């Protein structure tokens, strides 16, 4: 609902989508989609409060979602994440972010991004915690909702965090808010200081990830920030990481290389793009790791 009509139309064509579900507010949006060579069998308008139950066999290796990524460097590719990928990503986020069933998150970023969907909505649902989803992001409205709903945590890129900090007013009550999560950019030291001034005692977690990995790969925990403010943290519990050179050997400290990641949340592949998949799933480069058990060993 926060993606452009052209991107949605491209994704419908790429995945050969057969059904589109929307509420009454999105009817004009859906009708504006320019889709060719695809037969839209049905467009269903779902009234508010409707609950539908569909039962079919599902295996952990079946595709759970297809999320599109990589549009900034070329054609956007559909990332196939299985139900197992989604489960392990949720567990990784819960452990890295110290999430509990008492948490209450306010999701401000778009759900067609893996961070919002996989690392915030699903982990909170898994725990039986609370998750509220904003429509279009407005920093002042976010602050108002945070107070009204007694929110305990939220994830935002640094630019959105700055907007929220600027929207703060004297008298705003941040007492419920204990954990800030950020990623997808560098969080400046000055912004960290402002966070501490507005929310004394709150904890700041910095994430690195990519949709192809679930997305969470590393986390810099609050108590580790002083060790290296420029670090993106340690690999989360169920991930292995290596930095390698072009010939596949492990890079030395200070040497530029490519980050390889492995774990149970790594995608099954790019949707209907085997060549692109083979370019990025390169386990053979990890010569010092037992490849034979790569699918079962964590």
N, C-alpha and C positions, 0 to 999 in steps of 0.2 A: 504493500500500500504506500510505500515511500520510494518506490523505484519508478523510473521514467517509463512511459508507455512504450517507447521504442525498445528499451532493454527487455521489458516483459515480453513484447512481441517476438524479439529475437530468441528469448529463452523458450517460449512456447514452440517456435519452429524447431529449435535445436533438440528439444526433448520429445517432440511430437505429442504435446499435451492434448488430452482429450476432454478434460473437464476443468472449468474455472469456477471457483466458489467466491462469492462476493456478497457484501451487504448492500443495502439500498443506497448508501452514500457513494458506492463505487460503480453504479450502473453506467453512468456517462463515461467513466474511465475505461471500463471494460469494452464498451461499444466503440471507443476511440482506437482500440488496438488494431494495428495494421498487420494482419496475419495472412500470408498467402500459402497455397499448397497444403494447408492443414484443414481437415474437416473438424470443426468444433461440434462435437456430437450434442453437447448440451451446456448451457450456461444456467447455473442454478442460483436463484436468489434465496439466501437463507435468512429467514426472519430472526430478529434478535431473540436470544434465549433458546434457540433451537438446539437440541442435542440429538445427534445421529449416531447409531451404533452399527458398525460393519465388522463382520467376523470373517477372517480368512487366515490360513496357515502362514506364519511368518517365521523365517529362520534368522538367526543372528547375523548371517552373512548376506542377507537381502539388503538392498539399498533402502536406507531410511530417508535420506534427503539428497537432493542434487542442488548444490549451492554454486553460484557462478562467481568466478574470480579471474584476475589477470587482465582485466580490460585496459589497465593503464599501460601495459607493455605489449599489447596485441589484441587479438580476438579473445573475448571472454570465454573461458572454458568451464564446463559443468563438472564440479567435483562430486564424485559418488562417495558418500559416507554411509556405511552400513549401520545397522542397529547396534552392532558390537562396537564400532568406532564411536558412536554417540554415547554409549554407556561408559566406555573407558575415559572419554574426554570429560564427562560429568564427574567421574571419580577423581580424575586428575585435578579438576578445578576445585572440587570440594576440599581435597587435601591441601592443595597449594594455597587456597584462599581462606582456610580455616572457617569454612561455611558450616552452619548447623541448621537444624530444623526451626530454630528461633529467628533465623534471618528473615529479613523483609526487604526485597530489592525493588528499585524503581528502574525499569529498562527504558533508557532514553535514546539508544541507538537503534537503527533499523533492523528488523527481524530477518531481512534477507542477507544480513551479514552474519558470519559464523559466530562472532563474539557474542552478539545479543541472543541469538537462538540457542547455540550449543553450549556456551560457557556461562550463561546467566539464567535464561528461562528453564532449560532442561535440568541443570543441577538443583535449582530450587524446587522444581516439581518432584525430582527424585527424592529429595530430603523431606518433602511434605512441608516445606517452608512457604513463604508468600512471595509472589511476583506480581507487580503491576506494570502494565505496558502503556507508555505514552503514545499519543498520536504524533503529530508533528512536534519537534523539539522546540521548546521555548524556555530559556534559562530561568526567568522569573517564575513561570508556572511550575518548573521543576522544583524550585525552592519551596513554593507553596504546597505542592503535593508531598514533598519530603516531610514537611511538618505535619500536615494533615494525616498522612498514612503512617507516621512514625517509622519511616524507612531507616534501615540499618546500614545498607551498602548500595553502591551502584558502580557500573563501569562506564567510563567515558574516555575518548581520546583527549590528549592535553588541551586542544583548542576548545573543546566543550567544557572541560573543567574550568578553564579561564573565564568562559562566559558565565558559568554558574557562580564563581567567586565574585565577579563584577556585579552580579545581580543581587548579592547579599545586601540586606538592609539592617541597620541597628534594630535590635529587638528580635530578629529571627532566632528561632530555637533549634539548634543543631544537636541537642542532647541525645537524641536517639541514634544519630549517624556516627558509626564507629569505624567503618572501613571504606576507603577509597580504592578503586581499582582503575588502572590506566594502561594504555598500550597504543600501538599504531602511531607512535611519535615520541619525541623526547619530552619528558615532563621537567621544565626548568626548575632549578633550585628555588628561585623566587616564588614560584607557584606552590611549591612544597611548604615554604614558610607561611604563605597565606593560608594554606589548608590548616596548618597547625594553629595559626592564630584564630581562625574561625571555629575549628573543631579541636580544641585541646584534647590530647590523648587519643585521637583517631589514628588509625594505622593506614599506611599507603603501600599498596602492592603494585608492582610494575610487571606487566606481562609482555612476552614476545610469543608470536605464533603465526600460523598461516592456515588458511582454510583447508589445504591439503593434509594438514596434520591434526585436524579436529576442532579447534585450532591450537589450543594451548600447548606450548613446547617448554618455555622457561618461565620462571617467576623470581623476581627480586623481592624478597620479603623485607618488611620494614626494618628488622634488626640487622639486615645485611647491607643497607644503603651506605653506611659509613665506610664499608670495606672498599667499595669502588662505585662512586656515584654514577659513572658512565656505563656500568655493567647492566646487562639485561637479565641477570640472575642465573640461577642454576636450572638444570633440566628438572622437570617435574617428575614425580615418583616413577611413573611407568614409561619413561622415555630414555633413550640413549642418544647422545649427540657427539659428533666428531666434526672437526674443521680439517678439510683436506685440500691439497693442492690440485692442480689440473691433472697430474698423473696418478692421483689417488692416494698418495702418501699423506700421512698425518702432518698438518702444518705445525711449524714450531711457534713458540711464543713470539708475538710481534710480526709474524708472517701472515700476509693476506691469503685467505683461502675461501672455500665454500663450505657452508654449514650443512651437514647431513644429519637427518634425524630418523630415528626408528622407534616404533612403539605400536601398541594395539589400536591407537586412534588414527593412524595414518590411513588415508583414503584407499579405497579399492582401485581407483583410477579415474581418469577423465572420461566423461560420458561420451561414448562412441568416438573416442580419439586414441586408439591404441599406440600410435606413433608418439604422440605427446606424452602419454603415460610412460612408455618405455624410456623416454629421455630423462624423466625425473625419478623413477623408481630404480635406483642403481645400487642395490645392496652389494653387488659384487665388489664395489670399491672398498667396502669395509673388510679388507683382507685379514685383519687381525681379530675378527669376530667369527664365531662358528656360524656360517651361513645356513647350514643344514637345518638348524633348529630355529631359524629366524622367525617363523610364524607362531611358534608356541612359547618360546622363551621370552620373558619380559626383562 
